[in-house]
Amino acid sequence: MTANRHIFLDKQHPAVWRAINGLGLKVKEAAAEAGIGGKMLELLNVRISQINGCAYCLDVHVKDALQAGETQQRLAVLPAWRDTALFTEKERAALALVESITELPAQEIREQEEGFARGCLTEEEFSVVSWVAVCMNAFNRVSITSHHPVRRDR
């Protein structure tokens, strides 16, 4: 094996890949049951993928977000969501929570972000948003480690 050949983790261990995809489907189901629609779910997936720098997941989830009704403007300013009034209080709470779970800042900051999220989200929403972050972070790491390519749109 050559050192520069990428190993696609999903192809190398398809049963593990199917399991993580199953987790993703369960998280999506739980989000729908908690009243978190596809538009918000994809907004969170995009933000997590931006933080992690996962080009493959950004390509997938920006397209999915647009299909779910997200706007180009909100996606464009998403990295600066705190500096705009384009996001609802619930979206802001969910964004703060997924950022905290993704970045794992100091405990004081985590507690502050979790407190903000708990003040705006129900326990069910808080849990689901947390699972979205855990799951999307896993997908990001699989794609980054595998060097999944982004193909040009036709």
C-alpha positions in Angstrom: 0.0 0.0 0.0 1.3 3.4 -0.9 1.4 6.1 1.7 -0.6 8.6 -0.3 -3.5 6.3 -1.2 -6.5 7.3 0.9 -8.4 4.7 2.8 -12.2 5.3 2.7 -13.3 4.2 6.1 -16.8 3.7 4.9 -15.6 1.2 2.2 -13.1 -0.5 4.4 -15.6 -1.3 7.1 -19.1 -1.1 5.5 -20.9 -2.6 8.6 -19.5 0.2 10.8 -20.6 2.7 8.1 -24.1 1.3 8.0 -24.2 1.6 11.8 -23.3 5.3 11.8 -25.8 5.9 9.0 -28.4 4.2 11.2 -27.5 6.5 14.0 -27.9 9.5 11.6 -31.4 8.2 10.6 -32.4 7.8 14.3 -31.2 11.3 15.1 -33.2 12.7 12.1 -36.3 10.8 13.4 -35.8 12.1 16.9 -35.4 15.7 15.5 -38.6 15.4 13.6 -40.4 14.1 16.7 -39.0 17.0 18.8 -40.3 19.5 16.2 -36.9 20.3 14.7 -37.5 20.4 11.0 -35.2 19.6 8.2 -34.3 23.2 7.6 -33.0 23.7 11.1 -31.3 20.3 11.2 -29.4 21.1 8.0 -28.5 24.6 9.3 -26.9 22.8 12.3 -25.1 20.3 10.1 -23.7 23.0 8.0 -22.4 25.0 11.0 -20.8 21.9 12.6 -19.1 21.1 9.2 -17.9 24.7 8.9 -16.2 24.5 12.3 -14.6 21.2 11.4 -13.6 22.2 7.9 -15.2 19.2 6.3 -15.5 20.1 2.6 -17.4 16.9 1.7 -20.1 17.4 4.4 -20.4 21.1 3.6 -21.0 20.2 -0.1 -23.7 17.7 0.9 -25.4 19.7 3.7 -25.4 23.1 2.0 -27.3 21.5 -0.9 -29.7 19.7 1.6 -30.2 23.0 3.5 -31.2 24.9 0.3 -33.5 22.0 -0.6 -35.1 22.2 2.9 -35.9 25.9 2.3 -32.8 27.6 3.8 -31.7 30.8 2.2 -28.4 31.6 0.5 -28.2 34.7 2.7 -28.5 32.9 6.0 -26.0 30.3 4.9 -23.6 33.0 3.8 -23.6 34.7 7.2 -23.8 31.5 9.2 -20.2 31.7 10.6 -21.2 35.2 12.0 -24.7 34.2 13.2 -24.1 36.0 16.5 -23.7 39.3 14.7 -27.0 39.2 12.8 -30.7 39.2 13.6 -31.5 36.7 10.8 -31.8 33.7 13.2 -34.5 33.0 15.7 -33.9 32.7 19.4 -34.3 28.9 19.1 -31.9 28.7 16.2 -29.4 30.8 18.1 -29.7 28.5 21.1 -29.2 25.4 19.0 -26.3 27.0 17.2 -24.6 27.9 20.5 -25.1 24.4 21.7 -23.7 22.6 18.6 -20.7 25.0 18.6 -20.0 24.2 22.2 -20.2 20.5 21.7 -18.1 20.7 18.6 -15.4 23.0 19.9 -15.4 21.8 23.6 -14.3 25.1 25.0 -13.4 25.7 28.7 -16.0 24.5 31.2 -17.2 28.0 32.0 -18.0 28.8 28.4 -19.7 25.4 27.9 -21.9 26.0 31.0 -22.8 29.4 29.7 -23.7 28.1 26.2 -25.6 25.2 27.7 -27.5 27.5 30.0 -28.5 29.7 27.1 -29.7 26.6 25.2 -31.6 25.3 28.2 -33.4 28.6 28.5 -34.7 28.4 24.9 -35.0 24.7 24.1 -37.1 22.0 25.7 -35.3 19.1 27.3 -36.2 17.0 24.2 -34.9 19.7 21.8 -31.7 20.1 23.9 -31.1 16.4 23.8 -31.8 16.1 20.0 -29.6 19.1 19.2 -26.8 17.5 21.2 -27.2 14.2 19.3 -27.1 16.2 16.0 -23.8 17.6 17.1 -22.4 14.3 18.2 -23.5 12.5 15.0 -22.4 15.2 12.6 -19.0 15.5 14.3 -18.6 11.7 13.7 -19.6 12.0 10.0 -17.2 14.9 9.6 -14.3 12.9 11.1 -15.0 9.9 8.9 -15.1 12.2 5.7 -12.0 14.2 6.7 -10.0 11.1 7.6 -11.1 9.3 4.4 -10.4 12.4 2.3 -13.9 12.0 0.7 -13.7 14.1 -2.5 -16.0 16.9 -3.5 -17.0 16.4 -7.1 -17.8 19.4 -9.3 -21.5 20.0 -9.9 -22.6 19.4 -13.5 
